[in-house]
Amino acid sequence: MQQLLKWTLDTIREEESCFSWMEEYRYEWAPLVKSAVSQTIEGKTALIVTDESHKWFAKYILNSINDLKKNRPLLPFYSLMSAFPNLQGMKSEQDLQLLEDMLDISYPNGYYIWYIGRGDHPCTKIAYRNDDSFLWVMDEEVQNSFALRSADPLIDIKLLQLFKLFDSTLSAALFGDLDLES
């Protein structure tokens, strides 16, 4: 079983597309992906939230994550916006607490928010409240998040590459090819 950092570097280098940009960011990536993959393996539900310009990416994740060709267990990944369309209207602390109470009831094994988008989007309120959130934040430096730039001309390609790396990490951990503990 390989350690996460070495496995991540090897996986980046094996990728045929231009993924070398990720080599220097693997130290920021590894603890974030370790947390998200560990939570998934522990049975927590991933609730995906994006800003408007990345809704396409949420659909891509949801269509791809449980592709039957992967020959792995189906995993609990859902769109929070689909389950709760009023999410963007959440303004007050009380509204957010009521939503969290509903999510605690709905997901008794726990959940984490996977947010992809700009750091100033209204939906970040719910994502930033939980230390376990998996954050891919654009145009802001947020603690415990993977920082991206929305003006990057390759941002869509980078998102797809990061998802592929996340998905490969998840499979490797599920099948015992990757040691998340060391």
C-alpha positions as CSV (number, residue, x, y, z in Angstrom):
1,M,0.0,0.0,0.0
2,Q,1.4,3.4,-1.0
3,Q,1.4,6.6,1.0
4,L,-1.0,9.3,-0.3
5,L,1.7,11.9,-1.3
6,K,3.8,9.4,-3.3
7,W,0.7,7.9,-4.9
8,T,-0.6,11.3,-5.8
9,L,2.7,12.3,-7.4
10,D,2.9,9.0,-9.4
11,T,-0.7,9.4,-10.5
12,I,-0.1,13.0,-11.7
13,R,3.0,12.0,-13.6
14,E,1.2,9.0,-15.3
15,E,-1.6,11.3,-16.6
16,E,-1.1,11.8,-20.3
17,S,-2.8,15.3,-20.4
18,C,-0.9,18.4,-19.2
19,F,-1.3,17.8,-15.5
20,S,2.2,18.7,-14.4
21,W,0.8,22.0,-13.0
22,M,-0.6,19.9,-10.1
23,E,2.8,18.6,-8.9
24,E,3.6,21.8,-7.0
25,Y,0.1,21.8,-5.4
26,R,0.1,18.2,-4.2
27,Y,1.0,19.3,-0.7
28,E,-2.1,21.5,-0.5
29,W,-4.2,18.8,-2.2
30,A,-3.2,15.7,-0.1
31,P,-4.7,16.7,3.3
32,L,-7.9,17.9,1.7
33,V,-8.5,14.8,-0.5
34,K,-7.5,12.6,2.4
35,S,-10.3,14.1,4.6
36,A,-12.9,13.9,1.8
37,V,-12.0,10.3,0.8
38,S,-11.8,9.2,4.5
39,Q,-15.3,10.7,5.2
40,T,-16.7,8.9,2.1
41,I,-15.2,5.6,3.2
42,E,-16.6,6.1,6.7
43,G,-20.1,6.3,5.2
44,K,-20.7,10.1,5.2
45,T,-22.7,11.6,2.4
46,A,-21.1,14.2,0.1
47,L,-23.4,17.1,-0.7
48,I,-22.2,18.9,-3.8
49,V,-22.7,22.7,-4.0
50,T,-21.4,25.0,-6.8
51,D,-21.8,28.6,-7.9
52,E,-23.9,29.2,-11.1
53,S,-21.0,29.0,-13.5
54,H,-20.0,25.6,-12.3
55,K,-23.4,23.8,-12.2
56,W,-22.2,21.8,-15.2
57,F,-19.4,20.4,-13.2
58,A,-21.7,19.3,-10.4
59,K,-23.7,17.4,-13.0
60,Y,-20.5,15.9,-14.4
61,I,-19.4,14.7,-11.0
62,L,-22.8,13.2,-10.2
63,N,-22.9,11.4,-13.6
64,S,-19.4,10.1,-13.3
65,I,-18.9,9.2,-9.6
66,N,-21.1,6.2,-9.7
67,D,-20.5,5.0,-13.2
68,L,-21.2,1.3,-13.1
69,K,-18.2,0.6,-15.3
70,K,-16.0,1.4,-12.3
71,N,-16.9,-1.8,-10.6
72,R,-16.9,-0.4,-7.1
73,P,-19.6,0.3,-4.5
74,L,-22.1,3.0,-5.3
75,L,-21.3,6.0,-3.1
76,P,-23.6,8.7,-1.6
77,F,-22.9,11.8,-3.6
78,Y,-25.8,14.2,-4.1
79,S,-26.5,17.7,-5.2
80,L,-27.6,19.8,-2.2
81,M,-29.2,22.3,-4.6
82,S,-31.4,19.5,-6.0
83,A,-32.5,18.4,-2.5
84,F,-32.9,22.0,-1.2
85,P,-33.5,24.5,-4.1
86,N,-33.9,27.4,-1.6
87,L,-30.2,27.2,-0.6
88,Q,-29.2,30.5,-2.1
89,G,-32.0,32.3,-0.2
90,M,-30.5,31.3,3.1
91,K,-29.5,34.6,4.8
92,S,-29.8,34.4,8.6
93,E,-27.9,32.3,11.1
94,Q,-31.2,30.7,12.1
95,D,-31.9,29.7,8.5
96,L,-28.5,28.0,8.2
97,Q,-29.0,26.2,11.6
98,L,-32.4,24.9,10.4
99,L,-30.8,23.6,7.3
100,E,-28.0,21.9,9.2
101,D,-30.7,20.3,11.5
102,M,-32.5,19.0,8.5
103,L,-29.3,17.6,7.1
104,D,-28.4,16.0,10.4
105,I,-31.7,14.2,10.4
106,S,-31.5,13.3,6.7
107,Y,-28.0,11.9,6.9
108,P,-27.6,10.1,10.3
109,N,-24.1,8.8,9.3
110,G,-23.0,12.3,8.7
111,Y,-22.3,14.5,5.6
112,Y,-19.8,16.9,4.3
113,I,-20.2,19.7,1.8
114,W,-18.1,19.6,-1.4
115,Y,-18.1,23.2,-2.7
116,I,-16.8,24.3,-6.0
117,G,-16.9,27.9,-7.0
118,R,-16.1,31.5,-6.2
119,G,-15.4,32.3,-2.6
120,D,-17.9,35.2,-2.5
121,H,-20.9,33.1,-3.5
122,P,-23.9,33.0,-1.1
123,C,-23.7,29.2,-0.9
124,T,-20.3,29.4,0.8
125,K,-22.1,30.3,4.0
126,I,-23.1,26.7,4.6
127,A,-19.8,25.2,3.3
128,Y,-17.6,27.5,5.5
129,R,-19.5,26.6,8.7
130,N,-18.3,23.0,8.6
131,D,-14.6,22.1,9.1
132,D,-15.1,18.9,7.2
133,S,-16.1,20.6,4.0
134,F,-14.1,19.8,0.8
135,L,-13.6,23.2,-0.7
136,W,-12.4,24.1,-4.2
137,V,-12.5,27.9,-3.9
138,M,-11.9,30.3,-6.7
139,D,-10.4,33.8,-6.4
140,E,-10.0,33.8,-2.7
141,E,-7.6,32.2,-0.2
142,V,-9.6,30.3,2.3
143,Q,-8.1,28.1,5.0
144,N,-8.4,24.4,4.3
145,S,-9.4,24.9,0.7
146,F,-7.9,24.1,-2.7
147,A,-7.4,27.5,-4.4
148,L,-8.1,28.0,-8.1
149,R,-8.5,31.1,-10.3
150,S,-11.7,31.5,-12.3
151,A,-9.8,33.7,-14.9
152,D,-7.5,30.8,-15.7
153,P,-8.1,29.9,-19.4
154,L,-7.7,26.2,-18.5
155,I,-10.0,26.2,-15.4
156,D,-12.5,23.8,-16.9
157,I,-9.7,21.3,-17.8
158,K,-8.2,21.7,-14.4
159,L,-11.5,20.9,-12.7
160,L,-11.9,17.8,-14.8
161,Q,-8.3,16.7,-14.0
162,L,-8.8,17.3,-10.3
163,F,-12.0,15.3,-10.3
164,K,-10.2,12.5,-12.1
165,L,-7.5,12.6,-9.4
166,F,-10.1,12.6,-6.7
167,D,-12.0,9.7,-8.2
168,S,-8.8,7.7,-8.7
169,T,-7.8,8.4,-5.1
170,L,-11.3,7.2,-3.9
171,S,-11.0,4.0,-5.9
172,A,-7.4,3.3,-4.7
173,A,-8.5,3.8,-1.1
174,L,-11.6,1.6,-1.5
175,F,-9.6,-1.2,-3.0
176,G,-6.8,-1.0,-0.5
177,D,-4.1,0.2,-2.9
178,L,-3.7,3.4,-1.0
179,D,-2.9,4.0,2.7
180,L,-4.6,7.2,3.9
181,E,-3.3,6.8,7.4
182,S,0.4,7.3,6.8
